[in-house]
Amino acid sequence: METFTQYWQKIHWDSSSLCIYSQTAQDVERALTVENPGLSEIMALLSPAAMPYLEPLAQRAQQLTRRRFGNTINFYLPLYLSNLCANDCTYCGFSMSNRIRRKTLDEQEIIRECEAIRAKSINNLLLVTGEHKTKVGIDYFRRYVPLIRHYFSSMMMEVQPMSQQEYAELKGLGLDGVFVYQETYHMPTYSHHHLRGQKKDFFWRLETPDRLARAGIDKIGLGVLIGLSDNWRTDCYMVARHLLYLRNTYWKSRYSLSFPRLRPCAGGVVVPASIMDEAQLLQVMCAFRLLVPEVEISLSTRESSHFRDHAVPIVVNNVSAGSKTQPGGYANDRQELEQFLPHDNRSPQEVAQILFLAGLQPIWKDWDPHLGRSSACGGGSERTFGDHTKSQTGNVIEPLGT
């Protein structure tokens, strides 16, 4: 079967960039009215010509978001298990060349972190590590993924790319999804920023979503790190090409998108190669909502509280709040070892209150083990909020006895 590598090799970066920047106001107006947008429409919606149309773009994106996801917003938190890394990357605080204290959580430390996160009421978890396959690889995950899953109803992972067989094994241990960002689809830029380690292998990373889908992973997260390449519009267009390829090829998996912007970190890139402002970030998220209305769009604490408060009601359905980006950060509130500096430092409860006032319902918990999902994954088919249960179709089910 053809992988995305073969598909990607047929896409020309420079010609794609030229097409994006040649879009006109008429192209944007047409894209806003197309019922099922495609590649030509996403080019128009990502282009500079679309910025004057941000208001109608946001209005349509909000309509599609509410139609698909109702008024609900999923909350999650990242759990950083280790900052060990065997890669040397110019933009990451965990890079092996950075002289920071290294830490990998043991069993008791993991338990304390899990309990501290649960005390915040959040039941959806994203496991994060540096990329070190010998010390924080499949053997480490075999040992601790079942332990961590015991505490949470939904568990995702953002770690080094692994083999299809390893992903299938982790699915059996309770893994629901994997986020793997290409960082940039521009190969020369990718090589410039990845100096040593397995992450230098552009194609191994590029084909990771193929391996995930073939392993039967339920949710696959895609994205780029905005600011690495000198053309974020073309990088985002490449995300669209990747996403549409995956949806057409591996239709059984669900997909999630994120567009993180570079944040300060120890030893990291000081000046991004391209700047995306907050209005442009909103443009990108809204463009993807029109392209793929059913796909989840996530927004992390990399972004400011002001932007999050205004963007989430429009287009976002998955947010982190109160995040710590270092191992042991929840139980000990350490300030060192961070992968990057969060921008929004409010507690989950503070963020939830803002969303509630905006007419949105925070979702603290997904999937229950007894509600029908595979016992190997420990999940269910419904999610709860307040005193009600919300089905995957978006219908609110009254509690028993009402």
Secondary structure, DSSP 4 states (H G I P E B T S, - for coil): ---HHHHHTT--HHHHHHHHHT--HHHHHHHHH-SS--HHHHHHHHSGGGGGGHHHHHHHHHHHHHHHHTTEEEEEEEEEEE---S-EETT-TT-TTS-----B--HHHHHHHHHHHHTTT--EEEEEE-S-TTTSSHHHHHHHHHHHHTT-SEEEEE-S---HHHHHHHHHTT--EEE---B-S-HHHHHHHEEESGGG-HHHHHTHHHHHHHTT-SEEEEEB-BTSSS-HHHHHHHHHHHHHHHHHH-TTSEEEEE-PBP---TT--SS-SS---HHHHHHHHHHHHHH-TTSEEEE-TTS-HHHHHHHHHHH--EEE-S---STTHHHH---SS-SS--S----HHHHHHHHHHTT-EEE-----GGGBS-TTTT-BSEEEETTEEEETTS-EEPPTT-
